[in-house]
Amino acid sequence: MRNVASPSMSESLSYALSRYGKQQSESVIIKTTKAIYFESFVSIVHYRLAEYAR
């Protein structure tokens, strides 16, 4: 009985873990992309302001 239940249990557990890991990595990628865009935006604005102030 335990032998039959064990594979499905581990399968569902690994599935849940992989889904969770995928969501986590996707959110990390999104956060990193947003941070990069924000940094470049800030640097462009800063550069333009410095040019304008001259």
C-alpha positions, 0 to 999 in steps of 0.5 A: 500500500505504501509503495503504491502511494509513494511515487504519486506523492513524490511526483506531486511534491516535485511538481509543486516544487518545480512550479514554485521554483518556476514562479520564483525565477520568473518573478526574479527575472521580472524584478531584475528587468524592471531594475535594469530599465529603471537604472537606465532610465534614471541614468538617461534622465540624469545625463540629460539634466547634466547636459541641460544644466551646462 
